[in-house]
Amino acid sequence: MSRAVRWVVAGVAAVVTFGVGVAVVRALPWGWLPQEDGARLDTALAFGAIAGTAVLAGLGWWAGREQPQPAPAPAPAPEPARTLVQTATASDDGRIEQTGGGGEASRIEQHAEASERGSVVQSGGRGGGAVPERIEQRGKATGNGRVEQSGGDRPAPGV
C-alpha cells in the first residue's frame, strides 16, 4: 500500500472516530455528563477530538513509516573469463604463426621460442571479433631465430 493511501486511511479513520465519539456522547444519557445542550455538545466535541487525535496518532505512525524497499535484483554474474593460451617452439627452418582471439577469448597468452633459423609470428586479438581485454605475448629467439609480435591494434609485421 502506498504512503499516500495510508495517510488517507488514517485521516478517514480519525474523522470517523471523531464523528462516532460526538454522536455517542450526545446520544447516551449518562448521569455524569452535563444536561444542558450547549455544555453537552462541548463535552461531546472534546471527547470526539481526543478520540480522533488518538486514532490519528496511532495510524499516523503507521502511515508515515517507510515501507521496506524490495531487494534489488542481484547483478548478473560476470561471464567467466575466457583465456586462450598458445605455446610454440620453432627450430631449424621451422615457422610458427600464432593468432589469438576471434572475439571469444577475453585474455590471450602466447608463448613462443625460436632457435637457429626458426621464426615465430604472433598476433593477438584479430579475427574479426572484439579485441580482448588483455593480451600477453612472450617470445624468445636464439641464434638466427626470429620472433615477430603485435597486439590487437595492428597486424603482425610481415603478415
C-alpha positions in Angstrom: 0.0 0.0 0.0 1.4 3.4 -0.9 2.2 6.0 1.6 -0.5 8.4 0.3 -3.2 5.7 0.6 -2.1 5.0 4.1 -2.4 8.7 5.0 -5.9 8.8 3.5 -6.9 5.8 5.6 -5.5 7.4 8.7 -7.3 10.7 8.1 -10.7 9.0 7.3 -10.4 6.8 10.4 -9.7 9.8 12.6 -12.7 11.7 11.1 -15.0 8.7 11.6 -13.8 8.3 15.1 -14.4 11.9 15.9 -18.0 11.7 14.4 -18.8 8.5 16.3 -17.5 9.9 19.5 -19.6 13.0 19.2 -22.7 11.0 18.4 -22.2 8.6 21.2 -21.7 11.3 23.9 -24.7 13.3 22.7 -27.0 10.2 22.4 -26.3 8.3 25.7 -28.0 9.7 28.8 -25.1 9.3 31.3 -25.7 11.0 34.6 -22.3 12.4 35.0 -22.5 14.3 31.7 -23.8 17.9 31.7 -27.6 18.1 30.9 -27.6 21.4 29.1 -27.4 21.1 25.3 -24.6 23.6 24.9 -22.4 22.1 27.6 -23.2 18.5 26.4 -22.2 19.4 22.9 -19.0 20.9 24.1 -18.2 17.8 26.1 -19.1 15.6 23.0 -16.8 17.7 20.8 -14.0 17.5 23.2 -14.4 13.7 23.6 -14.6 13.3 19.8 -11.4 15.4 19.3 -9.5 13.4 21.9 -10.6 10.1 20.4 -9.9 11.2 16.8 -6.5 12.5 17.8 -5.6 9.2 19.5 -6.6 7.3 16.4 -4.7 9.7 14.1 -1.6 9.4 16.3 -1.6 5.6 16.1 -2.4 5.4 12.4 -0.1 8.4 11.6 2.8 6.3 12.8 1.7 3.5 10.5 1.1 5.9 7.6 4.4 7.8 8.0 6.8 4.9 8.2 8.7 3.8 5.1 7.9 0.6 3.5 10.9 -1.7 3.1 12.2 -1.3 -0.4 12.3 -4.5 -2.4 15.7 -6.0 -2.6 17.4 -5.0 -5.8 17.8 -7.8 -8.3 21.1 -9.4 -8.0 23.6 -8.3 -10.5 24.1 -10.9 -13.2 27.2 -13.0 -12.6 30.0 -11.9 -14.8 30.9 -14.4 -17.5 33.9 -16.4 -16.7 37.0 -15.0 -18.3 37.9 -17.0 -21.4 41.6 -17.4 -21.7 43.4 -18.6 -24.8 46.9 -20.0 -24.2 49.2 -20.8 -27.1 52.7 -22.2 -26.7 55.1 -22.9 -29.6 58.7 -23.8 -30.3 60.4 -23.4 -33.7 63.9 -24.7 -34.5 65.9 -25.2 -37.6 63.9 -23.9 -40.5 60.5 -24.2 -38.6 58.0 -21.3 -38.9 55.1 -20.8 -36.5 52.3 -18.3 -36.8 50.1 -17.7 -33.8 46.9 -15.6 -34.0 44.9 -15.3 -30.8 41.4 -14.3 -30.3 38.4 -14.3 -32.6 36.3 -12.3 -30.2 35.8 -15.4 -27.9 38.7 -15.0 -25.5 38.9 -12.1 -23.1 42.6 -12.9 -22.3 45.2 -14.2 -24.7 48.6 -15.7 -23.6 51.1 -16.6 -26.3 54.5 -18.2 -25.5 57.0 -18.9 -28.3 60.6 -19.8 -28.7 62.7 -19.8 -31.9 66.2 -21.1 -32.3 68.7 -21.4 -35.1 66.7 -20.2 -38.2 63.2 -20.8 -36.9 60.7 -18.0 -36.9 57.6 -17.2 -35.0 54.9 -14.7 -35.9 52.4 -13.8 -33.1 49.4 -11.5 -33.3 46.7 -11.1 -30.7 43.0 -10.0 -30.8 42.5 -10.3 -34.6 40.0 -12.4 -36.5 37.0 -10.0 -36.8 35.9 -10.2 -33.2 36.4 -7.8 -30.3 39.8 -7.0 -29.1 40.5 -8.9 -25.8 40.9 -7.1 -22.5 44.4 -8.5 -22.0 47.0 -9.8 -24.4 50.2 -11.3 -23.1 52.9 -12.4 -25.6 56.3 -13.8 -24.7 58.9 -14.6 -27.3 62.5 -15.9 -27.2 64.9 -16.1 -30.1 68.4 -17.6 -30.2 70.9 -17.9 -33.0 69.3 -16.7 -36.2 65.8 -17.3 -34.8 63.2 -14.5 -35.3 60.0 -13.6 -33.3 57.5 -11.0 -34.6 54.7 -9.9 -32.2 51.8 -7.5 -32.4 49.0 -6.6 -30.1 45.3 -6.4 -31.0 45.6 -3.0 -32.7 47.5 -3.8 -35.9 48.6 -6.8 -37.9 51.8 -8.5 -37.1 54.9 -7.4 -39.1 55.3 -9.4 -42.3 51.7 -10.8 -42.2 
